Amino acid sequence: MADGGKPRRQTQAARADRHVLYERSVQSVEPECDFIRSTFKSLRGREPRVLREDFCGTSAISCHWVGRSRANRAIGVDLDPEVLAWAREHRLAKLSAGERGRLHLIEGNVLSVAGDGAGGRVDAVGAFNFSYWVFKTRALMRRYFSGVRRSLARDGVFFLDAFGGYDAYRVMRETTAHRGFTYVWDQAHYSPVTGDLRCHIHFRFADGSKLQQAFTYEWRLWSLPEIRELLAEAGFRRSTVYWEGTAPNGRGNGEFSAEAVGEADAGWVAYIVAEA
Ligand SMILES: C[S@@+](CC[C@H](N)C(=O)[O-])C[C@H]1O[C@@H](n2cnc3c(N)ncnc32)[C@H](O)[C@@H]1O
């Protein structure tokens, strides 16, 4: 009770779950799994079955992957015990016992996990939403990529994403309205000398409440040629950039195709597909 009067209703921000809002704002789980499957199949002529989701967070991709086929297995790797506990409580708990049995979460650093974490190799590794940009030096990034390559089956494939365009270098905020909340992408700091980029995600609600800095990322802003050079140095035979097509309204249409040149857009998101 507040001041002996009516109980004060919690704000929308106080009732919100930042992980749910994150998944709704930035993840495209089903299209991403479709992309992994169809690209792998067209490159390798077989179905990918074992997927390792690096920087898995809430493990949304892993959970979806094991639900797609009884032949699929997934391994999710994340450093943060809090997000893995959330994943177990909110995501794994909703899976069937069979699906849960084919999903293994590893609390650890992606730099130290080998293969599926149990002595086997994996068909595919995914590192999405730019999480691998946490590695800020060429040496560390090469170490991560080499570890991924050694984790893959002989015909394994590594899937990454990247963003860029001239807006990526700007200190700026972009807001996107969702049902029940507004997502704010805040590029708060960029250093042209070091390449360091600090980004926050904030959420705002109709009642005026906010979740400020619900997530913060300290990254280096890498370019596609730098990433591809490091993939080659780490032993990947070939890497291909998949560029997003354009919808009639000028925005991305969610369809990605292999592209050798790209376009000098203000803001783009692309996939990089690296073959072991
Ligand atoms: C941007 S979130 C990505 C969540 C999800 N993969 C996605 O696509 O939206 C980054 C995650 O990477 C984790 N992380 C950061 N550094 C890591 C590392 N070296 N090894 C494993 N996980 C790491 C963080 O704990 C966080 O959950």
The ligand as an ORCA input file, in Angstrom:
! r2SCAN-3c Opt
* xyz 0 1
  C      23.754     -9.920    -28.241
  S      23.430    -11.290    -27.116
  C      23.022    -12.476    -28.333
  C      21.810    -13.315    -28.057
  C      21.385    -14.185    -29.232
  N      22.438    -15.025    -29.710
  C      20.862    -13.382    -30.395
  O      21.156    -13.716    -31.538
  O      20.125    -12.419    -30.209
  C      25.075    -11.676    -26.643
  C      25.264    -12.852    -25.670
  O      26.622    -13.260    -25.744
  C      27.061    -13.651    -24.448
  N      28.534    -13.613    -24.463
  C      29.329    -12.511    -24.551
  N      30.635    -12.893    -24.621
  C      30.657    -14.258    -24.627
  C      31.686    -15.227    -24.701
  N      32.963    -14.878    -24.814
  N      31.351    -16.536    -24.667
  C      30.051    -16.905    -24.552
  N      29.024    -16.024    -24.484
  C      29.325    -14.719    -24.510
  C      26.367    -12.692    -23.511
  O      26.255    -13.237    -22.214
  C      25.008    -12.506    -24.213
  O      24.043    -13.401    -23.691
*
